[in-house]
Amino acid sequence: MATVAVIDYGMGNLHSIEKALKTASPNATVIVTADKNIILSADHVVFPGVGAIRDCMAALQKTGLDDIIKQVAQNKPLLGICLGMQALLQHSDENNGVTCLGIIPGNVIKFPSGTYDEQGNAIKIPHMGWNEVNYTNKNPLFNNIAQNERFYFVHGYHASEVGEEHTSATTNYPDPFPCALMWKNIVAVQFHPEKSQHAGLQLLRNFLKWDGTAESNGHA
């Protein structure tokens, strides 16, 4: 029976993620934990997060979970969600600049103020609500998910300077930004699959079926 460790460092919608994972895969054992041995022995690991990147990195460093995530990133299927995705990158402009885990090449920048959509409406920050996701490269997360499916977002900063080869999906707000990344055995999303109803459950189901290898990247 597969085990899934959801990293608990004091930030994230842990109950919602736990419930969604159990719904997506009833046979999986889902453990919300800060125990390093449990995380390292799990078959799949989920790294969630909400809030400020400064607090996220401080909590990870205080608990030593930053090093555990780096170990997981070497050889185990890892899913970063929202702030968890941003923390996997190199640097964030939030909180006057914060050094992140540096596992995936790329940075995090703020949405520009004073921008408008095609209808002339002012773009609100943070980006909050449902938006379409356009997957651009093969990624196991999007198996059996329609192109331009809608997922739920809540964020004021987004990934930037991520190579096209590692950008699996984009979303427009109003300009395209990377909303799903893939780096070796790591996948990461800016949106919240646990809040994205059927499409989100399918994405989690796909992650739990993924063995972390590039050979299993195709769409079903």
Backbone torsions as a table, in degrees:
resi	resn	phi	psi	omega
1	MET	NA	129.5	-177.3
2	ALA	-69.5	142.5	175.3
3	THR	-113.6	140.2	-179.9
4	VAL	-123.6	122.3	176.8
5	ALA	-99.9	124.4	173.2
6	VAL	-101.1	116.6	-173.0
7	ILE	-71.2	122.4	-179.8
8	ASP	-106.5	102.6	175.7
9	TYR	-118.6	19.6	175.5
10	GLY	93.9	3.8	-179.2
11	MET	-139.8	129.4	177.2
12	GLY	135.0	158.5	177.6
13	ASN	-82.9	68.7	-168.2
14	LEU	-65.6	-42.9	-179.3
15	HIS	-65.0	-42.8	-179.7
16	SER	-63.6	-40.9	179.6
17	ILE	-68.2	-43.3	177.9
18	GLU	-58.8	-46.7	-179.5
19	LYS	-62.9	-43.4	-179.3
20	ALA	-64.7	-41.2	178.8
21	LEU	-64.1	-40.9	178.9
22	LYS	-67.1	-34.8	176.7
23	THR	-70.1	-40.9	-178.8
24	ALA	-67.0	-35.4	-177.3
25	SER	-142.3	85.1	-175.2
26	PRO	-58.9	-24.6	-178.1
27	ASN	-85.3	-9.6	-179.4
28	ALA	-79.3	149.2	173.0
29	THR	-95.7	113.2	-176.7
30	VAL	-104.3	124.8	-177.0
31	ILE	-126.0	117.5	172.2
32	VAL	-86.6	118.9	-168.0
33	THR	-156.2	154.2	168.6
34	ALA	-111.4	4.5	-178.5
35	ASP	-73.5	118.5	-173.9
36	LYS	-63.8	-37.7	-179.3
37	ASN	-67.4	-39.4	178.0
38	ILE	-64.9	-43.2	-180.0
39	ILE	-61.6	-45.6	-176.8
40	LEU	-70.4	-23.1	-179.1
41	SER	-95.2	-7.6	-178.9
42	ALA	-69.3	155.8	176.9
43	ASP	-76.6	-37.8	178.2
44	HIS	-133.6	150.3	-179.5
45	VAL	-130.1	135.4	177.0
46	VAL	-114.8	129.9	-178.2
47	PHE	-116.3	92.4	-177.8
48	PRO	-89.6	-178.2	175.2
49	GLY	170.9	139.1	169.3
50	VAL	-138.0	155.0	179.0
51	GLY	110.6	-150.8	-174.2
52	ALA	-97.5	141.2	-177.9
53	ILE	-64.4	-32.8	178.5
54	ARG	-60.0	-45.4	180.0
55	ASP	-68.3	-37.4	178.6
56	CYS	-60.9	-52.4	-177.2
57	MET	-66.1	-36.5	178.6
58	ALA	-63.5	-41.5	179.9
59	ALA	-67.1	-41.4	179.2
60	LEU	-63.8	-43.0	-178.8
61	GLN	-69.5	-36.9	-179.5
62	LYS	-64.6	-37.6	-176.7
63	THR	-91.4	-9.9	-175.5
64	GLY	79.0	6.6	-179.7
65	LEU	-73.3	-17.1	175.4
66	ASP	-61.5	-43.3	178.2
67	ASP	-69.0	-35.0	178.4
68	ILE	-64.9	-42.5	178.6
69	ILE	-62.5	-39.1	177.7
70	LYS	-64.6	-35.2	175.9
71	GLN	-68.1	-45.2	178.3
72	VAL	-58.4	-40.2	-176.0
73	ALA	-64.4	-15.1	-178.2
74	GLN	-79.7	-28.2	-170.4
75	ASN	-155.2	14.1	-174.2
76	LYS	-134.9	142.6	176.1
77	PRO	-58.3	121.9	-175.6
78	LEU	-128.3	131.6	178.0
79	LEU	-117.9	118.0	173.3
80	GLY	-96.4	136.6	-177.7
81	ILE	-124.4	128.1	175.0
82	CYS	55.1	-113.2	179.4
83	LEU	-61.9	-29.3	175.3
84	GLY	-61.2	-38.5	175.9
85	MET	-64.5	-46.9	-178.4
86	GLN	-62.0	-37.6	-178.9
87	ALA	-66.5	-23.1	178.9
88	LEU	-73.7	-17.0	-178.8
89	LEU	-81.7	-172.6	-171.2
90	GLN	-87.9	-40.6	-173.2
91	HIS	-153.3	144.5	175.0
92	SER	-122.2	140.0	176.7
93	ASP	-77.8	-11.0	-179.1
94	GLU	-65.1	152.1	178.2
95	ASN	56.1	40.2	178.6
96	ASN	65.0	20.7	175.5
97	GLY	102.0	121.5	-178.4
98	VAL	-136.6	133.0	173.7
99	THR	-78.3	127.1	-177.1
100	CYS	-98.7	-166.0	-174.4
101	LEU	-69.7	-26.3	176.2
102	GLY	70.7	27.9	-179.4
103	ILE	-84.1	-39.4	178.2
104	ILE	-110.0	131.2	177.7
105	PRO	-63.1	132.0	179.4
106	GLY	143.6	169.0	-177.2
107	ASN	-131.2	174.9	-179.4
108	VAL	-124.8	127.6	-178.7
109	ILE	-127.9	163.5	-179.8
110	LYS	-84.2	146.3	171.4
111	PHE	-60.6	135.9	179.6
112	PRO	-69.2	142.9	176.2
113	SER	-84.5	161.7	177.2
114	GLY	73.1	29.1	177.3
115	THR	-107.3	158.2	-174.3
116	TYR	-133.5	151.8	176.3
117	ASP	-84.1	-176.7	-175.4
118	GLU	-64.7	-22.7	178.9
119	GLN	-89.6	1.7	179.2
120	GLY	85.6	10.5	178.6
121	ASN	-84.3	138.9	178.9
122	ALA	-65.2	135.8	178.1
123	ILE	-78.4	126.4	-179.5
124	LYS	-88.2	140.5	176.6
125	ILE	-122.3	127.3	11.5
126	PRO	-76.7	161.6	171.3
127	HIS	-70.7	112.0	-174.1
128	MET	-136.7	125.7	177.3
129	GLY	124.7	-166.0	-176.0
130	TRP	-84.4	139.4	177.1
131	ASN	-150.8	155.3	-177.3
132	GLU	-77.0	144.3	177.8
133	VAL	-116.7	125.1	179.9
134	ASN	-110.4	105.5	-180.0
135	TYR	-80.4	134.3	-170.8
136	THR	-109.6	-29.0	176.7
137	ASN	-123.6	159.0	179.0
138	LYS	-62.8	132.5	-178.9
139	ASN	-149.9	130.1	-176.8
140	PRO	-61.0	-21.9	-178.8
141	LEU	-63.5	-27.3	-171.5
142	PHE	-101.2	14.1	173.4
143	ASN	-57.6	131.7	177.3
144	ASN	61.2	26.7	173.7
145	ILE	-119.5	130.3	-175.5
146	ALA	-66.6	146.4	171.9
147	GLN	-59.6	141.9	-179.3
148	ASN	64.5	24.4	172.5
149	GLU	-63.6	152.2	-177.5
150	ARG	-97.5	135.2	177.1
151	PHE	-127.7	165.0	-173.8
152	TYR	-99.0	127.7	-176.9
153	PHE	-117.7	146.9	167.3
154	VAL	-149.6	100.3	-179.8
155	HIS	-167.9	150.7	177.4
156	GLY	-109.5	-8.1	179.0
157	TYR	-126.0	156.0	-178.5
158	HIS	-145.0	161.9	179.6
159	ALA	-67.5	146.8	179.7
160	SER	-149.0	159.0	177.1
161	GLU	57.8	35.5	173.8
162	VAL	-99.2	130.5	-177.9
163	GLY	-59.1	148.4	179.9
164	GLU	-57.6	-33.6	-177.9
165	GLU	-68.2	-17.2	179.4
166	HIS	-108.0	-2.0	178.3
167	THR	-93.7	110.0	-176.3
168	SER	-89.6	-25.0	-178.6
169	ALA	-156.7	153.9	177.6
170	THR	-130.4	160.3	174.8
171	THR	-135.9	146.0	179.6
172	ASN	-95.7	128.0	174.8
173	TYR	-158.9	77.7	-20.7
174	PRO	-77.6	-18.6	179.3
175	ASP	-89.6	156.0	-179.5
176	PRO	-65.6	139.4	171.9
177	PHE	-138.2	153.1	-179.7
178	PRO	-68.2	123.8	179.1
179	CYS	-116.6	-6.1	174.1
180	ALA	-145.8	133.0	-176.6
181	LEU	-123.5	154.1	172.9
182	MET	-139.3	129.3	-179.6
183	TRP	-140.9	103.4	-179.9
184	LYS	55.9	-115.7	-178.1
185	ASN	-95.2	19.5	-178.2
186	ILE	-117.2	134.3	169.6
187	VAL	-124.5	148.3	-176.7
188	ALA	-150.1	143.9	-178.2
189	VAL	-133.6	144.4	176.8
190	GLN	-80.3	-32.4	-178.7
191	PHE	-78.1	174.3	-178.5
192	HIS	-105.6	100.5	178.0
193	PRO	-62.4	-31.8	-178.3
194	GLU	-69.1	-13.5	177.5
195	LYS	-110.2	5.5	-170.9
196	SER	-105.5	25.9	171.6
197	GLN	54.5	-136.0	-171.4
198	HIS	-62.8	-41.8	-179.5
199	ALA	-64.4	-38.9	178.6
200	GLY	-66.1	-39.3	177.5
201	LEU	-66.0	-38.7	177.8
202	GLN	-64.3	-39.9	178.4
203	LEU	-62.4	-43.9	178.1
204	LEU	-64.9	-38.8	177.5
205	ARG	-61.6	-42.0	178.7
206	ASN	-63.1	-41.9	179.5
207	PHE	-61.3	-42.1	-177.1
208	LEU	-70.9	-19.3	176.0
209	LYS	-87.6	-15.0	-173.8
210	TRP	-78.4	138.1	179.9
211	ASP	-96.5	3.8	175.9
212	GLY	86.6	7.9	-179.3
213	THR	-107.8	150.4	-179.4
214	ALA	-63.9	-26.5	-177.2
215	GLU	-66.4	-17.7	-178.3
216	SER	-102.6	27.3	-173.0
217	ASN	-85.9	-13.6	-170.1
218	GLY	-68.9	162.7	177.0
219	HIS	-86.6	137.2	179.7
220	ALA	-77.8	NA	NA
